[in-house]
Amino acid sequence: MSQNTKKVQYRDFTTGSISRQLTKLALPLMATSFIQMAYNLIDLAWVGRLGSESVAAVGAMGMLIWMIHSVALFSKISAEVSIGQSLGIKRFDKAAIYASHTTTIAIILGAIFFAVFLSVPYLFIDFFELSPSISAEAADYLRIISYSIPMVFMILNFSGIYVGSGRSDIPFYYNAVGLILNIVIDPILIFGFGPIPALGSAGAAYATTFSQFIVLVLFIWHLKKRDGVFGYFPFFTTLKASYTKVIFKLGFPVAAMNIFFSLINMNLVRIASIHGGHLGVTSQTTGGQIEGLTWNTTEGFATALGSYVAQNYSANRMDRAKKAYAFTLKLLLSLGVLLSGAFIFYGADIFSIFVPEREAYMAGGDYLLILGISQIFMMLELTTQGMFNGIGRTAPPAIISMTFNAIRIPLAMILASSMGVTGVWWALSITTIFKGVILTVWFQVVQKKIISK
C-alpha cells in the first residue's frame, strides 16, 4: 500500500454537517485554550495571596512567556494548515513530512530561547522598569520557567499536528492532565506543606514547568504508538528546502504578527508601569489573563475554522467554508455580548477573585470595563483571521494586526499623559475596534476574488 493511500487517523471535513463537525472540532480547542489560560490564572490567583507586588513580578514575566508562545505559533500554525491541506487532497505522505519538518523547527527554536532566557534574564526584566525588589523576584521566576520553554515549543507543535488532522481532542486531554497537576502542586510549592518549604512565586514556576513536562511526555507517548496520527514520523529530520519554504510562508506571517503583538503589549506594560506603578502592571497583566475568557473562546473556534477551511478550500468546497464562517460568527458574537456585559458591569468583582487587595481590584475593574467595550470586535478579528489562515493567506491578518498594534504605543502615550494609566486601556480598546472592522472588510474583497475564479 502506497504512502499516500494508506489509512491514517484523521477527520474528513469535506462532507457532512458543517455545524456539528465544526463544533466537535472547536470545543476541545476552546477547552485546551482555556486550560492554557488557566495555568496563568491559577498562578496569579495563588500568587495574589502573596501581594500585588508578586503579581506584578509574575505578570510581567507572563508577558515574556506570551512572546515565547507567539514564536512557537510558527511551527504550530504551519503544522495545522500544511497538514490539513495535505489531508484534504489525501496526500498522507506529505502530511507526515510536514509533521517532521515543523517538529524539527520547534526543537531548534525552543533550544535557542531556553539558552537566552536562562543566561541573561535581566536583559528582559529591566525593560519593564520595575522596582528593585520586584525585579529580583521576577528574575528568580524567569530562570525557573525558562526550563519549560523547549517544552512549550514541542507541545504547541504537536497540538498543531493533531488539530490539522482533525484530532483536537488529544491536545485537550493531555493539557487537562497538566492543568490538574498544576492546580494540585501550585499551592503546595508556593505556601509550603509539611517538609516542603514555601517557595513563593518561584513555586508557581516550578509547578508550571513540571506540569508541562508531563504533558510533553504524554504527547510523545501517543505519537510513538503504532496507531498514532501518522503511524510514525521522525521528530528530527534534515530540512528540505521545498517543504521548509511552504512552512515559512504559512507560519512566518502568523508568528510575526503575534510576536509583534506581544512586543507591543510589553511596551504597553512599561507605559502602565510608568503612569500607574505596580498597580498599572497588575491591572494589565492580570486583566489581560481574565480577558482571555473571550480571547481563548474565539481563538479555539478560529483555529478550528482554519483547519476546517483548509480541507474544504483545497478540495474546492468553498461553499462549505463560507457557511462555516457564517456559523462561527453568529455563535461567537452572541457569546461576546454576554462576556462584554460581565466585564463592563462586574469587572471589579471578577478581578477581586484573583487579587483581593481593594486598590488593585478597583484599578483592574477599570481595565475590564474599558476593554469590555471592544470584545465583540476582537472576536470578529480572530474569526476572520481563521478564514484567512484556512485559505493559506496569512499575510492580511498580519498586516492589519501589526499596523494597529503599532499605533497603540503612541496613542497610549498621548492618552496616558492626559488621562493617566486608563489612557493605555483606551488605546487597546480603540485599536481593537478598528482591527475587527477593517480585517472583515478585507476578507469580503478576497472572498469575491476567490469565487470569481
N, C-alpha and C positions, 0 to 999 in steps of 0.2 A: 504493500500500500504506500503510495507516494506521500511525501511530507505535507503537500498542500491539499490532500484529500482525507487524511486520517481524522478520526473522530477526536475532538477536543471538547473540553468543558467550557462552553460559552453560551450566551443567550442571544437568539436571533430576534432583533427588533424590527425587521423589515415587514413583518406581518403580525396580525393580532391586534388586540385592544390597546390603543395608544395610552389612555389614561391609566389603565391597570398596570401596563408594563412600566410606564414612567414613574408611577407612584411606588411600585415594587422596587425599582432601582434606586429611587431618590430617598426613601425612608431610611434605609441603612446608612446612606451617605450623610443624611442630616444627623442621624444619631451619632455617627462617627465624628462629625464636625463638633457636635455638642460635647462629645467626650473629650476631644482635644481642647475645647474651650474650658471644660470643667477642670482639667488639670490646673490651669492657671487660676480659675476662680476659687478652687478648693485651697490652693496655696495661699492666695490672697486673703481668703476668709479666715484661715488659721493664723497667718502672719498678722492680720489686722488686730488680733488679740495682743500682739506684741507692741502695737502702737503705729501711728500713721507714718512715722519716720521709717520704720521697717518696711511698710507697704510701699513707700516711695523708692526704697532701695531695690526691692524685688520687682516693682512695677517698671522702673527704668530699665532693669536688665531684661525684663519681658519684652521691651521694645527691640532689644538686640536679638533676642531669640525669634521674634517676629521676622526680622530681617533674614535670619537663617532659614526660616520656613519659606520665605519668599524665594530665596536662591534654590531651595530644594524643589520648588514648583517646576523648575526647568525640566528635570527628569520625570516628575510626576505627570505633568500635562502632556509632555511628549509621549509618554507611555500610553496614557489614556487615548489620545487621538490616533497615533500611529497604529496601535494595536486594534482599536475599534474600527478604523478604516480597513485594515488588513483582513479582519474577520468579516467585514461587510462584503468583501469580494471573495471570501473563502480561501484566502492565502494564509493558511496557518503557519507555513514555514517562515514567511516574512514576519508574522506576529512574534514568533519565538526569537528571531534575530533582533527585532526591535527591543524585546524584553532584555536580552543580554546587553545590548548597547546602552540602554538607559540605566541599567543596574551598574554597569562599569563606570559610567559618568557619575552616578550618585556616590559610589565608593570614593572616587578621586576627589570630588568636591568636599565630601564630608571630612576626609583626612586633612585637607588644606585648612578648612575653617576651624577644625579642632585645634590644630597646631597654633594658629594665630591667636585665637581667643584665650587659650591656656597660657601662652607665653607673655602676652602684653595686654592684660585686662584693663589697665589704667589708660591705655591709648583710647579706649572707647568710653570708659566711665567719666573721664574728665570733661568730655564733651557736654554732659548734662548740667555742669556747674552746680553739683550737689554740695552740701556741707561736708567737711572732712569726715565726720563720724558716719554719715550715710554712705559716702564714697567707699570707706573701708568695709562696711557691711556688704555693699554691692559687689566689691572685688572678691570677697570670700564666696559669695553666692555664684558669681560668674565662673570662677575657677572650677568649682564642683560641677556646675551644669554643663561645662564645656565637654565633659566626657559623654554626654548624651547627644552631642551634635552629629557624629557619624551615624548614630542610630536613627536620628530624625530623618536624615537623608535617605537611608535604606528603607525605613518604614513608609515614608511618603511615596517613594518609588514603587515599592511592592503594592501599595494601595492603588496607585495608578494602573499597574498591570492588571489587577483584579477588576477595577472599575471599567477599564477598556474591554474586558472580557465579559462584562455584564454581571460580575460576581461581587457586587458591592457589599454583600452580607459578610464576607470573610473579614475585610478590614474592620467592620463593626464589631464582630465577635472578639477579635483579638485586642482591639483598642479598649473594649469594655473590660476585659480582664485586667489590662494595665491601669485603668481608672479605679477599679475596685481595690487593687493593690495600693494605689496612691492614697485613696481615702483612708485605708487602714493604717498605713505607715506614717502618713503626714503628721498627725498629732503626736504620735509616739516619739518621732525624731525631733520635732520642734520643741515639745514641752518636757520630754523625757518620760521614762516609765521603768520603775524598778532599777535594775543596774544600768539601764540605758540613759546616758546623760542628756540634758536639754541642750540642743544644738541651735536653737533659734531659727532664723531664716535659712541658715545653712542646712538644717534638717529637711526643709522643703526641697532644696536642690538635690540632696541625697535620695529622697523618696521618689522624685520625678525620674532621676537617672536610672534607679533600679527598676522602676516600673516600665520604662522604655526598653530596657534590656530584655525583660521578659516578653514584651510584645514582639521584639525583633526575633527572638528565639522561636516563637510560635509561627511567625511568617516563614522563616527558613525551614522549619519542620514541615509545614504544609507544602511549600514549593518543591521540596526534595522528594515528596511522595511520588510514587509511580503514576497515580491518577491525579497529579497536580494539574494546574490550569493548562499547561502545555505539555504535560508528561515530564519533560525535562528541558532546561536551558541553562547554560553556564552563567554564573554570576559575574564572572570576569572574562572578558574576551578582547581580542585585538580589534580596535575600532576601524571599521571600513568607511571610506570617505562618502560613499553614496548614502548609506544609512545615517551616518553622523550629520550629513548636510540636512537631511529631512528633519532629524531631531532638533537641530539648531533652529531651523525655520519654524518649527511648531512651538518649541519650548522657550526660545530666547525672548520673543515679544512679551509673553505672559510673565516670565520670570523678571524681565527688566521692568515691566510695569509694576509688579508687586515689590521689587527691591526699591525702586524709586519711591513707591508709596510709603514703605517702611522708613526710608531715609527722611522723607518729608515729615512723617509723624515724629521721628526722633527730634527733628528741628523744632516742631511744634511743642514737644515736651520741654525742650530747652527754653523756649519763649515763655511757656507756662511757669517754669521754674523761676525765671527772672521776674515775672509780674505777679506770681502767686505763691512763691516759695514751695516748700514741700507739699503743701495742700494742693497747689496747682498741679504738681506732678501726680499726686494721689488721685485727684479728680479725673485727669485724662487717662491715666493708665488703668485704673480700676473701672472707671466709667466706660472705657473702650472695651474692656472684657465683658461688662454687662451688656453693652450694645451688641456684643457677639450673638445675643439671642436672635436678633433679626439677621445679622450678617451670616451666621452659620446656617440658619434655616434656608436662606436664599442660596448660599454657596452650595449646599447639598443638592438642591434642586437644579441649580445652574450646572453643576458638574454632571449630574445625571442627564440633563438636557444635552450637554455637549457630547457625551458618549452615545446617547440615543440618536442624535442628529448625524453623528459621524457615520454610523452604519447606514442610515437611510439616505444620506446625501451621496455616499459612494455607490449605493445601489440604485441611484436615480429615483428615489422616492421622496422628493422634496415636499410633496403634498402632505406626507405624514410628519415631516419635520415642522412645517408651518402649524399644523394642528397641535403638535406637542408644545410649541412655543406659546400658542394662544391659551392652552390649558394651564400651563405653568404660570403665566402672567395673572390669569384670573384667580388662581388659588393663592398665590403669594401676595398680591395686592390686597386681597380680603384679609389675610392674616396680618399684613402690615398695618392696617388701620387699627387693629386691636392692640398690637405691640406699641405703636406710636402713642396711643391713648394712655397706656400704662406708664410710659416714660414721662409723658407730659404732666400727668396728674398725680403720679405716685413715685416720682423719681427719687426724692429724698428717702422715702420709706424703703425702697428697693436697695438703695446704696447703703443704708444703715445695717443691712444684713451682713455686709462684708467688712465695713469699717464703722464700729459703734461710736466713735468719737463724734459728738454733735457738730462741731465746727467742720469736720471732714465730710460728714454725710450731707450737710446743708450745701456745701460747695459742690459736692458730687451731684446733688439734686438739680442744681442749675445746669450742669453739664448735660444730664439726661433730658431735661426739658428742652433745651435748645437743639440737641441732636435728634430728639423725637420728631421734630418738625420735618426732617428730611429723610426719615427712614424709608418711606414709600419710594422715593426717588432712588435711593441706594439699591432697593430690591429691583427696580426697573433696570438699572445699570448692570447689575450682576447677571440677571436673567438674559438680557440681550448679549452680554459677553459670552454666555454659554452657547448661544446660537452661532456667534462668530467663530468660537473655538471649534464647534462641530463641523463647520464647513471648511475648516482649515485656514481661515483668515483671522489670525490672532493679532494682526497689526492694528486695525482700527480701535479696538478697546484700549490697547496700549497707548496710542496717540492721545485719545481723549483723556484717559486717566492721568497720564504723565503731565499733560498740559495744565489741567485744572488743579492737580495736586501741587504743581509748582507755584501756581498762583496763590495757594494757601499761605505760603510763608510771608510774602509782602503784605497780603491782605490781613493776616493775623497781627503782624507788627503794627500796621496802621490802626486797626480796630483796638488792639490791646493798649495802645498809647493813650487812647481816649476813654475806653470802657473798662480797662483792667483786664484780668485774665479771661473774663467771659467773651472778650473780643476774639480770643483764639477759638472758642467753641462756635461762634457765629461764622468765622471763616470756614470751618469744617462743614457746617450745615449748608451755607450758601453755595459752595462749590459742588457739594454732593447733588444738589438740585440741578445745577447746570449739566453735570456729567450724565445723569439719568436721562434728561430730555434730549440732549444732543446725540448721544450714542444710539438711542432708539430711532431717531430720525435718520441717522446714517444707515442703520440696518435696513430700513424700509427702502432706501435707494438701492442698496446692494441686492436686496431680495428681488426687486423688479428686474435688475440686470440678469440675475440667475434664471428667472422664469422666462425672460425673452430669448434666451439662447436656444 
